[in-house]
Amino acid sequence: MEHTITPAEKSPVMLPPRKDGKTLSGVLLTLLLAAGVFAAAWWFTRANPKNALAAIETQKPAVKGKEEEDKAGPKAPELDGGVAWLNTSKPIRMADLKGKVVVLDFWTLCCINCIHTLPGLAKLEKKYPNELVVIGVHSAKFDNERDTESIRKAILRYEIKHPVVNDANMEIWRNYGVRSWPSLYLIDPEGVLVARGSGEGLHEALDDAIGKLIVTHREKKTLISKPVDFGLAAEKTQSPLFFPGKVLADAKSNRLFIADSTNHRLVITDLGGNKLAIVGQVGKPGFKDGSFDQALFDDPQGMALDGEFLYVADRKNHSIRLLDLQKKTVSTLAGTGQQGHDRDRGGPADKVSLNSPWDLFLQGEKLFIALAGHHQIWTLDLKKKILTPFAGDGRETLRDGPLPNSCFAQPSGLASDGKNLFVADSEVSAIRSVPLDGEGKVSTIVGLDLFEFGDVDGIGDKVRLQHALGVAWHEGLIYVADTYNSKIKTLDPKTRESKTFLGGSKDGWVGGGLFNEPAGISISGGKIFVADTNAHRIQVIDLKTKSVSTLSLKGVPQVTR
């Protein structure tokens, strides 16, 4: 398994190696070539994305065997092998796409690079509503991601407006010779495979290529300029929340802060669920400072509290926002609103572009930031207003050692015992420990590698988690939101023993039970508050009795989605 990273941050996520050292996809691709099935002869340039598709019209994927191609080039394989289709009333065949420019997006719902690709695809869909069809091919990494219901939830959470096929057995992946997440395939209106590319940063080049195809096929009269309505996924929620990502409880001030992520707002209540304030405009993503009712967010996630100031990781705006809880105003503390690609240099907070900040932890005048998109931990000096890389070199893998040379993989949750920063390192299904003073080394408490995951309690290297997104510290234990296992677990950082605290298959979400992919966790006043993301609710656990209740939000109106 290899996760490559380039300076411009366009890294694809590669398949794991076989025991003989060869990549699974490489073997499959060789077999496909031998069988006379197409294989693309080039990949989009990753280090210089602006020139990625410069030769798209002249360099077509090669085909071994003339019988497999027409004069124009190789025909795109059929979309056979999916176990379910979503956002469409019926399975889609290549014949249904005749006359359209088609982009196939091979993705998996956990992958930050895949998540970063989605806004660009949405822009293209909006720009070419009559000529372009985007189809997501979801070929899962984690076991949980093969479940159609999990994918359906992700479609809603990421606000995807195009059809998606659940390629649970990776049959479409194999037929297309895909090697990494994300991968984009471009097909012309005659069903000919034009090109493919991997990684982020392909939007401009892809836009240019689509524009050229539209002109060409309009002249050839092979383009159908008419929108296609496949039908969208819908979900009627019984909660005013919509995929809450993180939660922060503070018994001292009797306040609960909820990142109502896909409603693009913050909900503030007391610990009993009584509304105190709503910050942002429900269902309206954007990037705007101002009063609580005027400000705009885009997928807010982790938070940190300092008296009457709340720091918020505004993920899709790639920024850190500051809420003045007394004045009821929102300002931008760090980030430019644009995704950053420089992992090596910090600088003035208002000049440096961040990359998907997912969680925060405050220690004195230093704000620690889990930059999921950079696969690093950064810090913000609140006095000097300076951003600085703190831990991780940006390569997406698991490696311990001195802070600058260590490696993380999509860090998404932060907590601390006062000496060490505990990190939910989601893509390696690990919990890492980082010295807050920056003098020691990064160490792994549990977790092994990118493709070592599961649901196993135990000690040390025997423990398996599955894409854990949240952590909290309480009385010597780390409480873990083991997201894809729909469990809350405890972890002793000294003995490395992990135990299931609550949740799982016996009483888990499949049966309408305790949790459905919980992503956020906070402990205060003898209770655990859980952002039960896919169930659109906050679960409250009594630490002593383990009794669980759903927080009733009073004064927060229901939202129609």
C-alpha positions in Angstrom: 0.0 0.0 0.0 1.4 3.3 -1.0 0.1 6.8 -0.3 2.1 9.2 -2.4 2.2 12.9 -1.8 3.5 15.6 -4.1 4.4 19.2 -3.3 1.1 20.5 -4.8 -0.9 18.1 -2.6 -2.5 16.1 -5.4 -1.9 12.6 -3.9 -4.1 9.7 -4.9 -4.8 6.9 -2.4 -3.4 3.7 -3.8 -4.5 0.1 -3.3 -2.7 -2.1 -0.7 0.0 -4.4 -1.9 -0.5 -8.2 -2.2 1.7 -10.5 -0.2 4.0 -10.9 -3.2 4.6 -7.2 -3.2 2.6 -6.3 -6.3 -0.3 -4.0 -6.0 -3.6 -5.6 -6.5 -4.7 -3.0 -9.1 -1.4 -3.5 -11.0 -2.0 -7.2 -11.4 -5.6 -6.7 -12.4 -4.5 -4.0 -14.9 -2.0 -6.4 -16.5 -4.7 -9.1 -16.8 -7.0 -6.6 -18.4 -4.4 -5.6 -20.9 -3.7 -9.2 -21.8 -7.4 -9.7 -22.3 -7.6 -6.8 -24.8 -9.5 -4.5 -22.5 -8.5 -0.8 -22.6 -6.0 0.7 -20.2 -5.2 4.3 -20.0 -1.7 5.2 -21.2 -1.3 8.2 -19.1 -2.3 9.9 -15.9 -3.1 13.5 -15.3 -0.1 15.4 -14.0 -0.3 15.7 -10.3 2.5 18.1 -9.5 1.3 20.7 -11.9 -2.5 20.5 -12.0 -2.9 23.5 -14.2 -1.3 21.7 -17.1 -2.8 18.3 -16.2 -5.0 17.9 -19.2 -3.0 19.9 -21.8 -2.9 16.9 -24.1 -6.3 15.4 -23.4 -7.5 15.8 -27.0 -4.4 14.2 -28.6 -3.4 11.5 -26.1 -6.1 8.9 -25.9 -5.9 5.8 -23.8 -4.3 2.9 -25.7 -6.1 -0.3 -26.4 -4.4 -3.6 -27.1 -6.3 -5.2 -29.9 -8.0 -3.2 -32.6 -11.2 -5.2 -32.3 -11.7 -3.5 -28.9 -11.9 0.1 -30.3 -13.5 2.0 -33.1 -11.9 4.8 -35.1 -12.4 7.3 -32.4 -10.8 5.3 -29.6 -11.7 2.7 -26.9 -15.3 2.5 -25.8 -15.9 3.0 -22.0 -16.7 -0.3 -20.3 -20.3 -0.9 -19.1 -21.1 0.1 -15.5 -21.8 -3.5 -14.5 -21.2 -5.0 -11.1 -22.7 -2.5 -8.7 -24.8 -3.8 -5.8 -27.1 -0.7 -5.7 -27.7 2.6 -7.3 -28.4 5.8 -5.4 -29.7 9.3 -6.5 -31.4 7.6 -9.5 -34.6 5.7 -10.0 -32.9 2.9 -11.9 -29.4 1.5 -12.8 -27.7 3.5 -15.5 -26.3 1.9 -18.7 -23.8 3.5 -21.1 -26.6 3.7 -23.6 -28.5 6.0 -21.3 -25.5 8.4 -21.4 -25.3 8.7 -25.2 -25.0 12.3 -26.3 -23.6 13.4 -22.9 -20.1 14.3 -21.7 -19.6 12.0 -18.8 -17.3 12.2 -15.8 -16.9 9.0 -13.7 -15.7 9.8 -10.2 -14.2 6.8 -8.4 -14.2 7.7 -4.7 -14.6 6.4 -1.2 -16.5 8.3 1.4 -13.7 8.5 4.0 -11.0 9.9 1.7 -10.2 13.6 2.2 -8.9 13.9 -1.3 -12.2 12.5 -2.6 -14.1 14.9 -0.4 -12.0 17.8 -1.8 -12.9 16.7 -5.4 -16.6 17.0 -4.8 -17.0 20.8 -4.8 -15.2 21.0 -8.2 -17.5 18.5 -9.7 -20.5 20.4 -8.3 -19.2 23.5 -10.1 -18.9 21.7 -13.3 -22.4 20.3 -13.0 -23.7 23.8 -12.4 -21.7 25.2 -15.4 -22.8 22.5 -17.8 -26.3 21.4 -16.7 -27.5 20.4 -20.1 -24.4 18.7 -21.5 -22.6 17.0 -18.5 -23.4 14.0 -16.4 -21.3 13.1 -13.4 -21.6 9.6 -12.0 -20.0 8.6 -8.7 -18.6 5.1 -8.5 -18.2 4.3 -4.8 -15.5 1.7 -4.4 -15.0 1.3 -0.7 -11.8 1.2 1.4 -13.4 0.4 4.8 -15.8 -2.5 5.4 -18.4 -0.1 6.7 -18.3 1.9 3.5 -19.5 -1.1 1.5 -22.9 -0.7 3.1 -25.4 1.1 0.8 -27.0 2.9 3.7 -23.6 4.4 4.7 -23.1 5.6 1.2 -26.6 7.1 1.1 -25.9 9.0 4.3 -22.6 10.3 2.8 -24.4 11.5 -0.3 -26.7 13.6 1.9 -23.9 14.7 4.1 -21.7 15.8 1.2 -24.8 17.2 -0.7 -24.0 15.2 -3.8 -26.5 15.9 -6.7 -25.5 13.1 -9.1 -26.1 9.4 -9.3 -23.8 7.1 -7.3 -23.3 3.3 -7.8 -22.2 1.2 -4.8 -19.3 -0.7 -6.3 -19.0 -2.8 -3.1 -17.1 -5.7 -4.8 -14.9 -3.3 -6.9 -16.0 -4.8 -10.2 -16.4 -1.5 -12.0 -13.1 -0.4 -10.4 -11.4 -3.5 -12.0 -13.2 -3.1 -15.3 -11.8 0.4 -15.6 -8.3 -0.5 -14.3 -8.5 2.1 -11.5 -5.5 2.4 -9.2 -6.3 5.0 -6.7 -8.8 7.2 -4.9 -9.9 9.7 -6.2 -9.8 8.9 -10.0 -11.7 10.7 -12.7 -12.6 9.3 -16.1 -13.8 11.4 -19.0 -16.1 9.9 -21.6 -17.3 11.7 -24.7 -20.9 11.8 -26.1 -20.2 8.8 -28.3 -19.1 6.6 -25.4 -15.4 6.9 -26.1 -13.0 7.0 -23.1 -11.0 10.2 -23.6 -8.8 10.3 -20.5 -8.4 9.6 -16.8 -6.6 11.3 -13.9 -6.0 10.8 -10.2 -5.7 13.1 -7.2 -7.0 16.5 -6.4 -6.6 19.7 -8.4 -8.0 18.6 -11.7 -10.9 21.0 -11.9 -9.4 23.6 -14.3 -8.0 21.1 -16.7 -11.2 19.0 -16.6 -13.3 22.1 -17.2 -11.2 23.0 -20.3 -11.5 19.5 -21.6 -15.2 19.3 -21.2 -15.6 22.6 -22.9 -13.7 21.4 -25.9 -15.7 18.2 -26.1 -18.9 20.1 -26.1 -17.8 22.3 -29.0 -16.6 19.3 -31.0 -19.7 17.2 -30.5 -22.0 20.1 -31.0 -20.4 20.5 -34.4 -20.7 16.7 -35.1 -24.3 16.8 -33.9 -23.6 14.0 -31.5 -24.3 16.2 -28.4 -27.7 16.1 -26.6 -28.2 19.5 -24.8 -30.9 18.5 -22.5 -30.7 18.0 -18.7 -31.2 14.5 -17.3 -33.2 14.1 -14.1 -32.2 10.9 -12.4 -33.9 11.7 -9.1 -32.1 12.6 -5.8 -31.8 11.0 -2.4 -33.9 12.5 0.3 -34.2 12.1 4.0 -36.9 13.5 6.3 -35.3 14.1 9.7 -37.1 14.2 13.0 -34.3 16.3 14.4 -33.5 20.0 14.0 -29.9 18.8 13.3 -28.5 17.5 10.1 -25.3 15.4 10.3 -23.8 17.1 13.4 -20.0 16.5 13.2 -18.7 17.7 16.6 -19.9 18.6 20.0 -18.3 20.5 22.9 -19.8 20.4 26.5 -18.8 22.9 29.2 -20.4 22.2 32.6 -18.8 25.3 34.2 -20.9 27.6 32.0 -23.7 25.1 31.5 -23.4 25.3 27.8 -23.3 22.8 24.9 -21.9 23.8 21.5 -23.0 21.7 18.5 -21.5 21.8 15.1 -24.6 21.3 13.0 -22.3 20.6 10.1 -24.5 19.9 7.1 -26.9 22.7 8.2 -23.8 24.9 8.1 -24.3 26.5 11.5 -23.6 26.3 15.2 -26.3 25.5 17.7 -25.7 26.6 21.3 -27.9 25.2 24.2 -27.5 24.7 27.9 -26.7 21.1 28.9 -30.4 20.3 29.1 -30.9 21.2 25.5 -32.5 24.6 25.9 -31.6 26.9 23.0 -29.3 29.8 23.8 -28.2 30.9 20.3 -28.0 29.8 16.7 -25.0 31.0 14.7 -25.2 31.0 10.9 -28.0 30.5 8.4 -29.5 27.1 8.2 -28.8 25.2 5.0 -26.9 28.1 3.5 -23.2 27.5 3.1 -20.9 30.5 2.7 -18.1 32.5 4.1 -19.1 35.6 5.8 -18.3 37.4 9.1 -20.8 39.5 11.1 -23.5 39.0 13.6 -24.7 35.6 14.6 -27.7 35.8 12.3 -25.7 37.1 9.3 -22.6 35.0 9.5 -22.1 32.1 7.1 -20.2 28.8 7.6 -19.5 25.8 5.4 -19.4 22.4 7.2 -18.2 23.6 10.6 -16.5 20.9 12.7 -14.4 20.9 15.8 -14.5 23.7 18.5 -12.5 25.0 21.4 -13.8 27.3 24.2 -11.9 30.0 26.0 -14.3 31.8 28.4 -16.6 33.9 26.1 -14.7 33.1 23.0 -15.4 30.0 20.8 -13.0 28.9 18.1 -14.5 26.9 15.3 -12.8 24.8 12.5 -14.8 25.9 9.5 -13.8 22.9 7.4 -14.9 23.7 3.8 -13.9 27.3 4.2 -10.4 26.1 5.3 -10.4 28.6 8.1 -10.6 29.1 11.9 -13.6 31.3 12.9 -13.9 33.2 16.2 -17.2 33.6 18.0 -17.5 36.4 20.6 -20.3 34.9 22.7 -21.0 38.2 24.5 -21.1 40.5 21.5 -22.7 37.7 19.3 -20.3 38.3 16.4 -18.3 36.0 14.1 -14.9 36.9 12.7 -12.2 35.0 10.8 -9.1 34.3 12.8 -7.0 32.2 10.4 -7.2 31.1 6.8 -8.1 32.8 3.6 -11.2 30.9 2.7 -9.2 29.0 0.0 -7.7 25.5 0.3 -4.0 25.6 0.9 -1.3 23.3 -0.5 1.8 24.4 1.3 2.6 22.0 4.1 6.0 23.4 4.9 5.5 27.0 5.8 3.3 28.9 8.2 3.0 32.6 8.6 0.5 35.3 9.4 -2.8 33.7 10.2 -4.8 35.9 7.8 -2.3 35.2 4.9 -1.9 31.4 5.2 -4.3 29.0 3.5 -5.3 26.0 5.5 -6.5 22.6 4.3 -9.7 21.1 5.9 -9.2 21.8 9.6 -11.3 19.2 11.4 -10.7 19.7 15.1 -9.2 22.0 17.6 -7.6 21.9 21.1 -6.7 25.0 23.1 -3.7 25.0 25.5 -3.0 28.5 26.9 -2.3 30.8 24.1 -1.7 28.0 21.6 -4.5 26.6 19.4 -3.8 23.1 18.1 -5.4 22.4 14.7 -6.0 18.9 13.2 -5.5 19.7 9.5 -7.0 16.6 7.9 -6.2 17.8 4.4 -2.5 18.3 5.1 -2.3 15.2 7.3 -0.6 17.3 9.9 -1.1 19.1 13.2 -0.5 22.8 13.1 -0.6 25.5 15.8 -1.9 29.0 15.9 -0.3 31.4 18.3 -3.2 33.5 19.5 -1.1 36.4 20.6 1.2 36.7 17.6 -1.5 35.5 15.2 1.0 33.1 13.5 0.3 29.7 12.1 3.1 27.0 12.3 3.3 23.4 11.3 3.7 21.4 14.5 3.8 17.7 13.7 3.8 15.5 10.6 5.6 15.9 7.3 2.4 15.7 5.2 2.8 12.2 3.9 -0.4 10.2 4.4 0.7 7.2 6.4 1.5 6.1 9.9 5.0 6.8 11.2 6.3 7.6 14.7 9.3 9.6 15.6 10.4 13.3 16.0 7.5 15.7 15.3 8.8 17.0 12.0 9.5 13.5 10.6 6.3 11.8 11.8 3.4 11.0 9.6 -0.4 11.2 10.0 -3.3 10.2 7.9 -6.3 12.5 8.0 -6.2 13.5 11.7 -9.7 14.4 12.7 -10.1 14.5 16.5 -8.0 16.1 19.3 -8.0 15.8 23.1 -5.4 16.1 25.9 -4.4 15.1 29.4 -2.4 18.3 29.8 0.9 16.9 28.7 0.1 15.0 25.5 -2.2 15.7 22.6 -4.2 12.6 21.6 -5.1 12.4 18.0 -7.8 10.4 16.3 -5.9 9.6 13.1 -8.8 8.4 11.1 -7.4 6.9 7.8 -5.0 4.6 9.7 -7.7 3.8 12.3 -5.2 4.9 15.0 -4.9 6.9 18.2 -1.6 8.8 18.3 0.1 10.7 21.1 2.0 14.0 20.5 3.9 15.9 23.3 2.3 19.3 23.7 5.7 20.9 24.4 7.0 19.7 21.1 10.1 18.2 22.7 9.4 14.5 22.5 8.3 12.1 19.8 5.0 11.2 18.2 4.0 7.7 19.3 1.1 5.4 18.3 -1.0 4.0 21.2 -3.1 1.7 18.9 -3.3 1.3 15.2 -0.9 -0.1 12.6 -1.4 1.0 9.0 -3.7 2.4 6.3 -5.3 -1.0 5.6 -5.2 -2.5 9.1 -8.6 -1.9 10.6 -11.5 -3.7 12.2 -13.3 -4.1 15.5 -11.1 -5.8 18.1 -10.7 -5.0 21.7 -7.5 -6.0 23.5 -4.0 -4.6 24.2 -1.5 -2.8 21.9 -1.1 -4.1 18.4 -4.0 -6.5 18.7 -6.5 -3.6 18.9 -8.4 -2.7 15.8 -10.5 0.5 15.2 -12.3 1.5 12.1 -11.9 5.2 11.0 -12.2 6.8 14.4 -13.0 10.5 14.2 -13.3 11.7 17.8 -11.5 11.5 21.2 -12.1 12.9 24.7 -10.0 12.6 27.9 -11.4 11.8 31.3 -9.8 10.4 34.5 -6.9 8.6 32.9 -8.8 7.2 29.9 -9.2 8.3 26.3 -12.8 7.9 25.1 -12.9 7.2 21.4 -15.7 7.7 18.9 -15.0 4.6 16.9 -17.0 6.0 14.0 -17.3 3.2 11.5 -17.9 0.6 14.2 -20.6 2.8 15.7 -19.1 2.4 19.1 -17.7 4.4 22.0 -14.5 2.8 23.3 -12.1 3.5 26.1 -8.3 3.4 25.7 -5.7 3.4 28.5 -2.7 5.3 27.0 -0.3 3.6 29.5 -1.4 0.0 29.1 -2.7 0.4 25.5 -5.8 -1.5 26.5 -8.9 -0.8 24.5 -12.4 -1.8 25.6 -15.9 -1.3 24.1 -17.8 1.1 26.3 -21.1 1.1 24.5 -22.5 0.4 21.1 -21.8 -2.0 18.2 -23.8 -4.7 16.4 -25.7 -5.8 19.4 -27.3 -2.5 20.1 -25.9 -0.5 17.2 -27.5 1.7 14.5 -28.6 -1.0 12.1 -31.3 -1.9 14.5 -32.1 1.7 15.3 -30.0 1.5 18.5 -27.4 3.7 20.2 -25.1 5.1 17.6 -24.9 5.7 13.8 -21.3 6.6 12.9 -20.6 9.0 15.8 -17.9 11.5 14.9 -17.7 13.9 17.9 -17.4 13.3 21.6 -17.1 15.6 24.7 -17.1 14.9 28.4 -18.2 17.3 31.1 -20.2 17.2 34.3 -20.2 13.4 34.6 -21.8 12.9 31.1 -20.5 12.0 27.7 -22.1 14.0 24.8 -21.9 12.3 21.5 -22.5 13.8 18.1 -24.3 10.9 16.6 -23.7 12.1 13.1 -25.8 9.8 10.8 -28.7 9.8 13.2 -28.9 13.6 13.3 -28.8 13.8 17.1 -26.8 14.3 20.3 -26.7 11.2 22.5 -26.0 11.7 26.3 -24.3 9.0 28.3 -24.2 8.9 32.1 -20.6 7.9 32.9 -21.6 6.0 36.1 -24.7 4.1 34.9 -24.0 4.0 31.2 -27.6 5.0 30.6 -28.1 6.6 27.2 -30.7 9.3 26.2 -31.2 11.5 23.2 -30.9 15.2 24.0 -34.2 17.0 23.3 -33.4 20.4 21.7 -36.0 22.8 22.9 -36.4 26.0 21.1 -34.4 24.8 18.0 -36.9 24.5 15.2 -37.2 21.5 13.0 -35.5 21.9 9.6 -37.0 20.6 6.4 -34.4 19.2 4.1 
